[in-house]
Amino acid sequence: MERRDKVNYYLDIAETVLERGTCLRRNFGAIIVKNDEIVSTGYVGAPRNRQNCIDMGECIRQKLNVPRGTRYELCRSVHAEANAIISASRSEMIGSALYLVGKEKSDGTLVKNAMPCSMCKRMIINAGIEKVYIRDDKENYRVYNVVEWVHDDDSLEMKDNY
């Protein structure tokens, strides 16, 4: 048996974390790793002690047919990236990497072109995370150097997800 490469190993763990997600549309799992140690994990879910969409049986964004990447203020959930960042100290995150995997709730397929939303990008930048790895399929992933998000400030373009 061939040994799994380290990036996909961490993405596999993030994929397991997403199974705790409570969104009716799509779930994400995120882990933050520094010096080959997992610092924290996060998945999509309502704030502590609030009802999750799966408990209520409805998603307001789904009910209103809100397009992906827009109107996040309507969502009950905290994103996986945000939950992972909330669960770690900044000193542990400086120079770390975030691994992110998303799956569609309807059919279990990986989210195509997954990307942190604008708010999560800002938190990733402020947390001091250096790289973000996003799974495209079981073997392939994209890598982003967070410093590029600082220099290529997409918030200036006023896209729909801002």
N, C-alpha and C positions, 0 to 999 in steps of 0.2 A: 504494500500500500504506500502510495506517495504522500509525503507530508504536505499538508495544506499551507499555502503561503500566508504570511502574517496578516496582510490586509484583508484577505477573504476570511481568515479566521475571526478577526474582529467584526467584519460585516456579518458573518454568521451569528455571532453573539447578538449584535444589534437586531438581526432578523428575529431571533428568539424573544428579545425584549419587546418587540412590537406586538407580540401575541397578547400582552396585557392591555393593549389599547382598547378604548371604549367608544371610538367613533363609528358611526354607521356608514360612512362614506369610504374613508381610507385610514389606515393606521400606519404610524411610523414608529421606529425604534431608533434610539440614538445612544451611543456610548462615547464617553470622553476617555482618552488613553494618553498617559504620559509616562515615558521611560518604561514602556511595555507593562504598565500596570493600569488596570481599569480604575479610573477616578470616580466615575459616576455613570448612571444609566438614566434614561428617560423614555417615556412613551406618551402617547396622546391620551388625555383624560381631563375631566372637569376638575376644577380646584378641589382640594381636600374637603370632604364632608358635603360637597354638593352632588346632586344627582347627575349621573352620566347619561348621555344620549341612549346608550343601550338599555339602561334602566327605565328611561322614560318612553322608549320605543319610537322616538322620532328625532330627526335632525332638522333644525329650522332652516339651515342653508339648503338642505336637500328638498325640503318642503317648498321653499321659495324658488327652487331651481337656480340657485346662485352659482355662477360659473367658477371653476377652479381658479384660485389665485386672487379672488376678490372678496370683499365684505367680511373679512375675518372677525370684525367686531361683533358679528352676529353669532359666532361660534361659541359654544359653552366650554370648549376644551382649551387646555394649555398644550402647546406643541411639544413634541418629543425633545427637540433641541433645547427649548426653554426649560423644560423639566430637568434635563441633564445638567444644564448650567446652574439652575437654582440649587441643585443638590451638591455642588462642589464649591470649594473655596477658590477665589481668584488665583491665589498663589499656586494651587494645584493645576490650574488651567493654562497658565502662561507657558507657551511653547508646546502645548498639547495638540492632539488631533481629535476630531470628532468624526465618528463613523455613523452613517445614516442610511436606513433602509425603509422603504414604504411599500405597502401592499394595498391593493384595492379590496374593499370589503366584499364587493359583489361576487368576485370570482377568484380572489386570492393571487392574482397576478401582480408582479412588481409594478409600482407606479412608473409610468413612462416619463422620462425627463424630470424626475424628482429634483427638487431644489428647495433650500430653505426659503421661507417667505421673507419679505423685507424686514419685518420686525425681528425675526430670528437671526437674519444676517447681522443686524445691528448688535444684537446680544453676543453673537459669536465674535465679532470684532472687539467689543468692549471686554469680553472675558479673557482675551489674550490667546485664543486658540489660533494656531498657525495654519493648519491644514484641515480640509473637509473632504472625506471620501464618501461617495454616493454610489450605491449599487445599481447597476443597469441590468445585469443578469447574474446567474450563479457564479460566473467566473470574471466578469468584466465590471469595471467601475470607473468613475471619473474622479479626478483629484483637483481640488481648488486650493490655491494659495490665498489665504484670507487677506493678505496685504493687497492683493489685486482688487478686492472688493472696496478697499479704502480708496485706492487711486481711481478706479472705474466706478464712481458713485452713481449707480443706476437710479437713486432717488431723485437725481437732478433731471431725469428724463420724464418724470411724472407719469409712469406707467400705471395701469389699473390697480396693481397690487400695492400702491403707495397711497 
